[in-house]
């Protein structure tokens, strides 16, 4: 699907966090763009609407365009402090497809190198991150850097249905492995947990990453009464393909237990929810 790229001037780039991220131990979030050209079917961000800093056209046309904050690096240089624990990014993938053309992240990384915070976490599923490997290496010399790489399933047939515009599973494993081999601290983040073989997924995650494994199931209203939740289109996909069990809280906990047992048997830390994401801040 073709997408459009827009630009705007932002008033700020670092936001003090609350709720989930605050409970996980982060102090600030960094979101370099509004809307995301991955457009994943399950993404919780458009369900946040104005609370997520979105405009109506964003949640109505999620994934069709993105609006880059073209002064992000300049603002970041002004606002960085040595005690900050920053999560980049809760509202869009910093290495979404449109970043290949816009190239906003190099300037952001250069700002982090110049004025390093206490911890800098990048959450992505984009193989494009390898373009900036040199800068990431420099960041890791100046501060605690962790790449939290999203690996939602071990099945590419499932990936094609839920994450149509994301890179194939094997390419993503290769990206995570390359980051790890380069000496970057990496974690595989299984979030959301899509239909998969839990033990196989954890085994590959252990081989390809160096840090703790983090998992989170689909957000469903049965256990999350308010706030962001899984988009309706992903719920419809589960119903169509007979994957409703992955929406069931009891089944979700069973899968999390299986993953945790497998990870710990391999000598790797494993967590979910705020406790899991807290491991990224160390």
C-alpha positions as YAML, in Angstrom:
chain: A
units: angstrom
residues:
- id: 1
  name: UNK
  ca: [0.00, 0.00, 0.00]
- id: 2
  name: UNK
  ca: [1.47, 3.40, -0.94]
- id: 3
  name: UNK
  ca: [1.83, 5.91, 1.85]
- id: 4
  name: UNK
  ca: [2.38, 9.64, 2.11]
- id: 5
  name: UNK
  ca: [5.05, 11.44, 4.11]
- id: 6
  name: UNK
  ca: [4.36, 14.82, 5.71]
- id: 7
  name: UNK
  ca: [6.42, 17.07, 7.97]
- id: 8
  name: UNK
  ca: [5.58, 19.45, 10.78]
- id: 9
  name: UNK
  ca: [7.31, 21.58, 13.40]
- id: 10
  name: UNK
  ca: [6.91, 20.15, 16.89]
- id: 11
  name: UNK
  ca: [6.86, 22.23, 20.08]
- id: 12
  name: UNK
  ca: [8.48, 19.46, 22.11]
- id: 13
  name: UNK
  ca: [9.97, 16.01, 21.51]
- id: 14
  name: UNK
  ca: [10.45, 14.49, 24.96]
- id: 15
  name: UNK
  ca: [7.32, 13.76, 26.98]
- id: 16
  name: UNK
  ca: [7.26, 12.89, 30.69]
- id: 17
  name: UNK
  ca: [5.60, 9.49, 30.94]
- id: 18
  name: UNK
  ca: [2.75, 8.22, 33.08]
- id: 19
  name: UNK
  ca: [0.82, 4.99, 33.38]
- id: 20
  name: UNK
  ca: [2.43, 1.86, 31.90]
- id: 21
  name: UNK
  ca: [5.78, 3.40, 30.95]
- id: 22
  name: UNK
  ca: [6.16, 5.18, 34.27]
- id: 23
  name: UNK
  ca: [5.41, 1.95, 36.14]
- id: 24
  name: UNK
  ca: [8.03, 0.25, 33.97]
- id: 25
  name: UNK
  ca: [10.66, 2.73, 35.12]
- id: 26
  name: UNK
  ca: [10.93, 5.16, 32.20]
- id: 27
  name: UNK
  ca: [10.99, 8.91, 32.75]
- id: 28
  name: UNK
  ca: [10.39, 10.15, 29.19]
- id: 29
  name: UNK
  ca: [9.20, 8.99, 25.80]
- id: 30
  name: UNK
  ca: [10.44, 10.16, 22.41]
- id: 31
  name: UNK
  ca: [8.09, 9.94, 19.44]
- id: 32
  name: UNK
  ca: [9.68, 11.21, 16.19]
- id: 33
  name: UNK
  ca: [6.52, 11.05, 14.07]
- id: 34
  name: UNK
  ca: [2.73, 10.91, 14.22]
- id: 35
  name: UNK
  ca: [1.05, 7.87, 12.63]
- id: 36
  name: UNK
  ca: [3.05, 4.85, 11.43]
- id: 37
  name: UNK
  ca: [3.40, 3.43, 7.93]
- id: 38
  name: UNK
  ca: [3.63, -0.13, 9.22]
- id: 39
  name: UNK
  ca: [-0.09, 0.07, 9.96]
- id: 40
  name: UNK
  ca: [-0.15, -3.20, 11.92]
- id: 41
  name: UNK
  ca: [-3.64, -4.61, 12.36]
- id: 42
  name: UNK
  ca: [-3.39, -4.92, 16.13]
- id: 43
  name: UNK
  ca: [-1.65, -1.62, 16.94]
- id: 44
  name: UNK
  ca: [-3.12, -0.09, 20.09]
- id: 45
  name: UNK
  ca: [-2.01, 3.48, 19.29]
- id: 46
  name: UNK
  ca: [-4.99, 4.55, 17.13]
- id: 47
  name: UNK
  ca: [-7.34, 3.42, 19.91]
- id: 48
  name: UNK
  ca: [-5.76, 6.10, 22.12]
- id: 49
  name: UNK
  ca: [-6.92, 8.87, 19.79]
- id: 50
  name: UNK
  ca: [-6.25, 12.35, 21.19]
- id: 51
  name: UNK
  ca: [-4.74, 10.84, 24.35]
- id: 52
  name: UNK
  ca: [-2.00, 9.49, 22.08]
- id: 53
  name: UNK
  ca: [-1.39, 12.87, 20.49]
- id: 54
  name: UNK
  ca: [-3.27, 11.87, 17.34]
- id: 55
  name: UNK
  ca: [-5.59, 13.80, 15.11]
- id: 56
  name: UNK
  ca: [-8.82, 12.34, 13.74]
- id: 57
  name: UNK
  ca: [-7.29, 11.65, 10.34]
- id: 58
  name: UNK
  ca: [-4.56, 9.61, 12.04]
- id: 59
  name: UNK
  ca: [-6.82, 7.06, 13.68]
- id: 60
  name: UNK
  ca: [-9.25, 6.97, 10.76]
- id: 61
  name: UNK
  ca: [-6.45, 6.34, 8.24]
- id: 62
  name: UNK
  ca: [-3.89, 4.53, 10.37]
- id: 63
  name: UNK
  ca: [-0.91, 3.34, 8.35]
- id: 64
  name: UNK
  ca: [-1.70, 5.35, 5.23]
- id: 65
  name: UNK
  ca: [0.65, 8.25, 6.03]
- id: 66
  name: UNK
  ca: [3.01, 9.60, 8.65]
- id: 67
  name: UNK
  ca: [3.93, 13.10, 9.79]
- id: 68
  name: UNK
  ca: [7.57, 13.52, 10.81]
- id: 69
  name: UNK
  ca: [8.58, 16.06, 13.43]
- id: 70
  name: UNK
  ca: [11.32, 17.59, 11.32]
- id: 71
  name: UNK
  ca: [12.87, 19.56, 14.19]
- id: 72
  name: UNK
  ca: [13.10, 16.49, 16.44]
- id: 73
  name: UNK
  ca: [16.91, 16.43, 16.67]
- id: 74
  name: UNK
  ca: [17.11, 20.14, 17.44]
- id: 75
  name: UNK
  ca: [14.50, 19.84, 20.21]
- id: 76
  name: UNK
  ca: [16.16, 16.75, 21.62]
- id: 77
  name: UNK
  ca: [19.53, 18.48, 21.82]
- id: 78
  name: UNK
  ca: [17.87, 21.17, 23.90]
- id: 79
  name: UNK
  ca: [15.96, 18.84, 26.23]
- id: 80
  name: UNK
  ca: [18.29, 15.92, 26.96]
- id: 81
  name: UNK
  ca: [19.43, 15.45, 30.57]
- id: 82
  name: UNK
  ca: [21.79, 12.91, 32.12]
- id: 83
  name: UNK
  ca: [19.18, 11.40, 34.48]
- id: 84
  name: UNK
  ca: [16.56, 10.57, 31.84]
- id: 85
  name: UNK
  ca: [15.43, 7.04, 30.98]
- id: 86
  name: UNK
  ca: [13.96, 7.37, 27.49]
- id: 87
  name: UNK
  ca: [11.69, 5.03, 25.52]
- id: 88
  name: UNK
  ca: [11.72, 5.56, 21.76]
- id: 89
  name: UNK
  ca: [8.96, 5.14, 20.78]
- id: 90
  name: UNK
  ca: [5.56, 4.23, 22.23]
- id: 91
  name: UNK
  ca: [3.45, 5.79, 19.46]
- id: 92
  name: UNK
  ca: [5.24, 4.97, 16.20]
- id: 93
  name: UNK
  ca: [8.09, 2.75, 15.08]
- id: 94
  name: UNK
  ca: [11.20, 4.95, 14.81]
- id: 95
  name: UNK
  ca: [12.37, 2.77, 11.91]
- id: 96
  name: UNK
  ca: [9.05, 2.61, 10.09]
- id: 97
  name: UNK
  ca: [9.31, 2.30, 6.28]
- id: 98
  name: UNK
  ca: [9.02, 6.05, 5.72]
- id: 99
  name: UNK
  ca: [12.22, 6.60, 7.76]
- id: 100
  name: UNK
  ca: [14.21, 5.24, 4.82]
- id: 101
  name: UNK
  ca: [13.33, 8.37, 2.88]
- id: 102
  name: UNK
  ca: [13.12, 10.93, 5.69]
- id: 103
  name: UNK
  ca: [16.24, 9.90, 7.71]
- id: 104
  name: UNK
  ca: [15.21, 11.49, 10.99]
- id: 105
  name: UNK
  ca: [16.87, 8.96, 13.30]
- id: 106
  name: UNK
  ca: [20.54, 9.74, 12.50]
- id: 107
  name: UNK
  ca: [20.10, 13.27, 13.82]
- id: 108
  name: UNK
  ca: [18.33, 11.96, 16.92]
- id: 109
  name: UNK
  ca: [21.16, 9.50, 17.61]
- id: 110
  name: UNK
  ca: [23.77, 12.23, 17.12]
- id: 111
  name: UNK
  ca: [21.95, 14.33, 19.72]
- id: 112
  name: UNK
  ca: [22.00, 11.39, 22.15]
- id: 113
  name: UNK
  ca: [25.73, 10.94, 21.56]
- id: 114
  name: UNK
  ca: [26.36, 14.61, 22.30]
- id: 115
  name: UNK
  ca: [24.22, 14.71, 25.47]
- id: 116
  name: UNK
  ca: [23.65, 11.15, 26.64]
- id: 117
  name: UNK
  ca: [20.72, 10.34, 28.94]
- id: 118
  name: UNK
  ca: [20.98, 7.64, 31.59]
- id: 119
  name: UNK
  ca: [19.25, 4.99, 29.45]
- id: 120
  name: UNK
  ca: [18.08, 5.06, 25.82]
- id: 121
  name: UNK
  ca: [15.77, 2.28, 24.62]
- id: 122
  name: UNK
  ca: [14.76, 1.92, 20.98]
- id: 123
  name: UNK
  ca: [11.68, -0.19, 20.27]
- id: 124
  name: UNK
  ca: [11.44, -1.27, 16.63]
- id: 125
  name: UNK
  ca: [10.71, -4.08, 14.21]
- id: 126
  name: UNK
  ca: [12.51, -2.43, 11.33]
- id: 127
  name: UNK
  ca: [15.59, -3.93, 9.65]
- id: 128
  name: UNK
  ca: [16.34, -0.36, 8.56]
- id: 129
  name: UNK
  ca: [17.96, 0.11, 11.98]
- id: 130
  name: UNK
  ca: [21.11, -1.53, 10.62]
- id: 131
  name: UNK
  ca: [21.65, 1.56, 8.47]
- id: 132
  name: UNK
  ca: [22.55, 3.39, 11.68]
- id: 133
  name: UNK
  ca: [24.73, 0.68, 13.23]
- id: 134
  name: UNK
  ca: [27.75, 2.98, 13.42]
- id: 135
  name: UNK
  ca: [25.81, 5.63, 15.31]
- id: 136
  name: UNK
  ca: [24.24, 3.03, 17.58]
- id: 137
  name: UNK
  ca: [27.69, 1.75, 18.46]
- id: 138
  name: UNK
  ca: [28.74, 5.26, 19.43]
- id: 139
  name: UNK
  ca: [25.59, 5.70, 21.53]
- id: 140
  name: UNK
  ca: [26.36, 2.44, 23.36]
- id: 141
  name: UNK
  ca: [29.78, 3.84, 24.33]
- id: 142
  name: UNK
  ca: [28.22, 6.93, 25.90]
- id: 143
  name: UNK
  ca: [25.16, 5.54, 27.69]
- id: 144
  name: UNK
  ca: [23.11, 2.43, 28.40]
- id: 145
  name: UNK
  ca: [21.52, 1.56, 25.06]
- id: 146
  name: UNK
  ca: [19.14, -1.31, 24.47]
- id: 147
  name: UNK
  ca: [17.46, -2.26, 21.22]
- id: 148
  name: UNK
  ca: [14.12, -3.89, 21.98]
- id: 149
  name: UNK
  ca: [13.31, -5.69, 18.75]
- id: 150
  name: UNK
  ca: [9.73, -6.78, 18.11]
- id: 151
  name: UNK
  ca: [9.39, -10.48, 17.24]
- id: 152
  name: UNK
  ca: [5.71, -11.34, 17.46]
- id: 153
  name: UNK
  ca: [5.66, -14.90, 16.06]
- id: 154
  name: UNK
  ca: [7.87, -17.57, 14.53]
- id: 155
  name: UNK
  ca: [5.38, -18.12, 11.68]
- id: 156
  name: UNK
  ca: [5.68, -15.95, 8.60]
- id: 157
  name: UNK
  ca: [2.19, -16.95, 7.42]
- id: 158
  name: UNK
  ca: [0.84, -15.35, 10.60]
- id: 159
  name: UNK
  ca: [3.09, -12.31, 10.15]
- id: 160
  name: UNK
  ca: [1.76, -11.75, 6.62]
- id: 161
  name: UNK
  ca: [-1.82, -11.64, 7.94]
- id: 162
  name: UNK
  ca: [-1.34, -9.38, 10.98]
- id: 163
  name: UNK
  ca: [1.73, -7.36, 9.90]
- id: 164
  name: UNK
  ca: [1.38, -7.06, 6.14]
- id: 165
  name: UNK
  ca: [3.93, -4.27, 5.74]
- id: 166
  name: UNK
  ca: [6.54, -5.62, 8.16]
- id: 167
  name: UNK
  ca: [9.68, -7.44, 7.07]
- id: 168
  name: UNK
  ca: [9.60, -11.26, 6.93]
- id: 169
  name: UNK
  ca: [10.35, -13.07, 10.16]
- id: 170
  name: UNK
  ca: [13.71, -14.43, 9.01]
- id: 171
  name: UNK
  ca: [14.90, -10.97, 7.99]
- id: 172
  name: UNK
  ca: [13.95, -9.63, 11.41]
- id: 173
  name: UNK
  ca: [15.82, -12.45, 13.17]
- id: 174
  name: UNK
  ca: [18.82, -11.65, 11.01]
- id: 175
  name: UNK
  ca: [18.63, -7.98, 11.98]
- id: 176
  name: UNK
  ca: [18.47, -8.82, 15.68]
- id: 177
  name: UNK
  ca: [21.40, -11.21, 15.32]
- id: 178
  name: UNK
  ca: [23.47, -8.58, 13.49]
- id: 179
  name: UNK
  ca: [22.84, -6.01, 16.23]
- id: 180
  name: UNK
  ca: [23.81, -8.54, 18.89]
- id: 181
  name: UNK
  ca: [26.95, -9.59, 17.03]
- id: 182
  name: UNK
  ca: [27.94, -5.92, 16.80]
- id: 183
  name: UNK
  ca: [27.99, -5.72, 20.59]
- id: 184
  name: UNK
  ca: [24.70, -3.84, 21.00]
- id: 185
  name: UNK
  ca: [22.57, -4.88, 23.99]
- id: 186
  name: UNK
  ca: [19.45, -6.45, 22.51]
- id: 187
  name: UNK
  ca: [16.16, -7.87, 23.71]
- id: 188
  name: UNK
  ca: [13.51, -9.73, 21.76]
- id: 189
  name: UNK
  ca: [10.10, -8.29, 22.58]
- id: 190
  name: UNK
  ca: [7.28, -10.71, 21.87]
- id: 191
  name: UNK
  ca: [4.51, -8.14, 21.87]
- id: 192
  name: UNK
  ca: [1.83, -8.73, 21.05]
- id: 193
  name: UNK
  ca: [2.02, -12.52, 21.15]
- id: 194
  name: UNK
  ca: [0.62, -13.63, 17.79]
- id: 195
  name: UNK
  ca: [-0.24, -17.29, 17.08]
- id: 196
  name: UNK
  ca: [3.07, -19.14, 17.31]
- id: 197
  name: UNK
  ca: [4.96, -22.10, 18.72]
- id: 198
  name: UNK
  ca: [5.97, -20.52, 22.06]
- id: 199
  name: UNK
  ca: [8.99, -22.76, 22.71]
- id: 200
  name: UNK
  ca: [10.38, -22.39, 19.20]
- id: 201
  name: UNK
  ca: [9.93, -18.63, 19.33]
- id: 202
  name: UNK
  ca: [11.78, -18.35, 22.64]
- id: 203
  name: UNK
  ca: [14.59, -20.66, 21.48]
- id: 204
  name: UNK
  ca: [15.33, -18.46, 18.47]
- id: 205
  name: UNK
  ca: [15.00, -15.30, 20.55]
- id: 206
  name: UNK
  ca: [17.61, -16.63, 22.98]
- id: 207
  name: UNK
  ca: [20.01, -17.39, 20.13]
- id: 208
  name: UNK
  ca: [19.59, -14.02, 18.43]
- id: 209
  name: UNK
  ca: [19.54, -11.60, 21.38]
- id: 210
  name: UNK
  ca: [21.71, -10.89, 24.40]
- id: 211
  name: UNK
  ca: [19.36, -9.47, 27.02]
- id: 212
  name: UNK
  ca: [16.09, -10.26, 28.78]
- id: 213
  name: UNK
  ca: [13.06, -11.43, 26.82]
- id: 214
  name: UNK
  ca: [9.84, -9.45, 27.15]
- id: 215
  name: UNK
  ca: [6.36, -10.61, 26.17]
- id: 216
  name: UNK
  ca: [2.86, -9.20, 26.21]
- id: 217
  name: UNK
  ca: [-0.39, -10.68, 24.90]
- id: 218
  name: UNK
  ca: [-3.13, -8.91, 22.98]
- id: 219
  name: UNK
  ca: [-4.74, -6.18, 25.10]
- id: 220
  name: UNK
  ca: [-8.37, -7.17, 25.59]
- id: 221
  name: UNK
  ca: [-11.13, -5.33, 27.41]
- id: 222
  name: UNK
  ca: [-11.79, -8.35, 29.64]
- id: 223
  name: UNK
  ca: [-8.65, -7.48, 31.59]
- id: 224
  name: UNK
  ca: [-8.05, -3.90, 30.50]
- id: 225
  name: UNK
  ca: [-11.15, -1.89, 31.28]
- id: 226
  name: UNK
  ca: [-9.86, 1.43, 30.00]
- id: 227
  name: UNK
  ca: [-7.10, 2.91, 27.90]
- id: 228
  name: UNK
  ca: [-5.39, 1.54, 24.79]
- id: 229
  name: UNK
  ca: [-6.48, -1.84, 23.50]
- id: 230
  name: UNK
  ca: [-6.06, -4.10, 20.47]
- id: 231
  name: UNK
  ca: [-7.69, -2.76, 17.30]
- id: 232
  name: UNK
  ca: [-10.96, -4.31, 16.14]
- id: 233
  name: UNK
  ca: [-9.40, -5.42, 12.84]
- id: 234
  name: UNK
  ca: [-7.05, -7.79, 14.71]
- id: 235
  name: UNK
  ca: [-9.96, -9.21, 16.68]
- id: 236
  name: UNK
  ca: [-11.75, -9.88, 13.40]
- id: 237
  name: UNK
  ca: [-8.64, -11.61, 12.01]
- id: 238
  name: UNK
  ca: [-8.52, -13.90, 15.03]
- id: 239
  name: UNK
  ca: [-12.20, -14.77, 14.61]
- id: 240
  name: UNK
  ca: [-11.81, -15.42, 10.88]
- id: 241
  name: UNK
  ca: [-8.81, -17.75, 11.28]
- id: 242
  name: UNK
  ca: [-9.93, -19.56, 14.43]
- id: 243
  name: UNK
  ca: [-7.33, -17.90, 16.66]
- id: 244
  name: UNK
  ca: [-9.75, -16.64, 19.32]
- id: 245
  name: UNK
  ca: [-7.79, -18.48, 22.03]
- id: 246
  name: UNK
  ca: [-5.01, -15.90, 21.69]
- id: 247
  name: UNK
  ca: [-7.50, -13.33, 22.96]
- id: 248
  name: UNK
  ca: [-8.43, -15.37, 26.03]
- id: 249
  name: UNK
  ca: [-6.68, -14.18, 29.23]
- id: 250
  name: UNK
  ca: [-6.39, -17.70, 30.66]
- id: 251
  name: UNK
  ca: [-4.82, -19.05, 27.48]
- id: 252
  name: UNK
  ca: [-2.55, -16.01, 27.29]
- id: 253
  name: UNK
  ca: [-1.22, -16.71, 30.79]
- id: 254
  name: UNK
  ca: [-0.60, -20.34, 29.83]
- id: 255
  name: UNK
  ca: [1.49, -19.25, 26.86]
- id: 256
  name: UNK
  ca: [3.39, -16.73, 28.98]
- id: 257
  name: UNK
  ca: [4.16, -19.47, 31.52]
- id: 258
  name: UNK
  ca: [5.46, -21.75, 28.76]
- id: 259
  name: UNK
  ca: [7.66, -19.00, 27.36]
- id: 260
  name: UNK
  ca: [8.97, -18.09, 30.78]
- id: 261
  name: UNK
  ca: [9.90, -21.67, 31.61]
- id: 262
  name: UNK
  ca: [11.72, -22.05, 28.30]
- id: 263
  name: UNK
  ca: [13.61, -18.77, 28.69]
- id: 264
  name: UNK
  ca: [14.68, -19.43, 32.26]
- id: 265
  name: UNK
  ca: [15.82, -22.94, 31.33]
- id: 266
  name: UNK
  ca: [18.16, -21.26, 28.84]
- id: 267
  name: UNK
  ca: [19.46, -18.93, 31.54]
- id: 268
  name: UNK
  ca: [17.62, -15.87, 30.26]
- id: 269
  name: UNK
  ca: [15.45, -13.42, 32.18]
- id: 270
  name: UNK
  ca: [11.82, -13.26, 31.05]
- id: 271
  name: UNK
  ca: [8.98, -10.94, 31.99]
- id: 272
  name: UNK
  ca: [5.71, -9.47, 30.82]
- id: 273
  name: UNK
  ca: [3.77, -6.29, 31.47]
- id: 274
  name: UNK
  ca: [5.44, -3.45, 33.34]
- id: 275
  name: UNK
  ca: [7.84, -5.85, 35.08]
- id: 276
  name: UNK
  ca: [9.01, -7.13, 31.72]
- id: 277
  name: UNK
  ca: [9.52, -3.69, 30.23]
- id: 278
  name: UNK
  ca: [11.29, -2.60, 33.41]
- id: 279
  name: UNK
  ca: [14.09, -5.00, 32.52]
- id: 280
  name: UNK
  ca: [14.81, -2.81, 29.49]
- id: 281
  name: UNK
  ca: [15.69, 0.13, 31.74]
- id: 282
  name: UNK
  ca: [18.62, -1.54, 33.51]
...
